[in-house]
C-alpha cells in the first residue's frame, strides 16, 4: 500500500513538472522543472528495480546535461515573444503527437514480449545477473547500432548549439581573432597630450 501511494505521488509530480516544462514562459523555469521531472523519474525507476538507470539519470542528466541546457538557454538570447505567439497554433499538432507517443508506450509496456534479452539468456544459463549487467550486455550487443546512432545525433545537436551560439546578431559585439593577432604595438597604446589645468 505504501509503495502504491509513493508511486502515485511521484507520478503526479512528474506529470505536473512535465506539463510546466512545455507551458512555462521562462525557459530557465522550464529547465528547472525538467530537473524536477528527472528526479521523479529516477524515483520511479528505483521503485521498479532499475537502480542503474535511476543513478545515471540523476548523475548524467541532472548533474551535467541540465547545466548545459541552462548555459545554452542563457547564451542563445532567445526572443520569447514569437515563441509565445506560436504556442496555441501548434497545440493541436503537439497534442496529437503526444497522444500517439502515449499509445505507443502503452502498447510496448503492455506487450508480453518486452524483456531484457541478456537477462533471459542469463536466466536460461542459470547465472544470476544484475540489471546493470543485463542492460550492458544488451546495449552493446543487440542495440549497438541504435546506440551509436544516438551518439551521432547528440554530436550533431552539440554542433548545432555551438553554431547557434556563435551566430552574428545585430547589436552584439563580435571578437575578431585575426585582427587581434595582427595588431601592432602602436595600435595597443595611444598617448594623449593634454595641456595642464590650473585650479583656483
HELIX and SHEET records of a PDB file:
HELIX    1   1 UNK A    2  UNK A   23  1                                  22    
HELIX    2   2 UNK A   27  UNK A   47  1                                  21    
HELIX    3   3 UNK A   51  UNK A   56  1                                   6    
HELIX    4   4 UNK A   57  UNK A   65  3                                   9    
HELIX    5   5 UNK A   66  UNK A   76  1                                  11    
HELIX    6   6 UNK A   80  UNK A   85  1                                   6    
HELIX    7   7 UNK A   91  UNK A  110  1                                  20    
HELIX    8   8 UNK A  117  UNK A  125  1                                   9    
HELIX    9   9 UNK A  131  UNK A  139  1                                   9    
HELIX   10  10 UNK A  144  UNK A  165  1                                  22    
HELIX   11  11 UNK A  177  UNK A  181  1                                   5    
HELIX   12  12 UNK A  185  UNK A  188  1                                   4    
END                                                                             
